[in-house]
Amino acid sequence: MLRGIVSSLLEEAPMSLLAGVVEQLHAETGLERAAGWRRLRALAHELKTTREVWQ
């Protein structure tokens, strides 16, 4: 179930929302922004999303 929710977010959420997630991870954990985007991209590939930005 969680995989479906994450997949839907990666496919359909506004990029501004995803950017906010990356920014929050950076603020709360110190994760570099680029690393946050890499992690989202890796999740998108693992979940086989089709959104062009993840290709």
Rosetta blueprint (number, residue, H / E / L):
1 M L
2 L H
3 R H
4 G H
5 I H
6 V H
7 S H
8 S H
9 L H
10 L H
11 E H
12 E H
13 A L
14 P L
15 M H
16 S H
17 L H
18 L H
19 A H
20 G H
21 V H
22 V H
23 E H
24 Q H
25 L H
26 H H
27 A H
28 E H
29 T H
30 G L
31 L L
32 E L
33 R H
34 A H
35 A H
36 G H
37 W H
38 R H
39 R H
40 L H
41 R H
42 A H
43 L H
44 A H
45 H H
46 E H
47 L L
48 K L
49 T L
50 T L
51 R L
52 E H
53 V H
54 W H
55 Q L
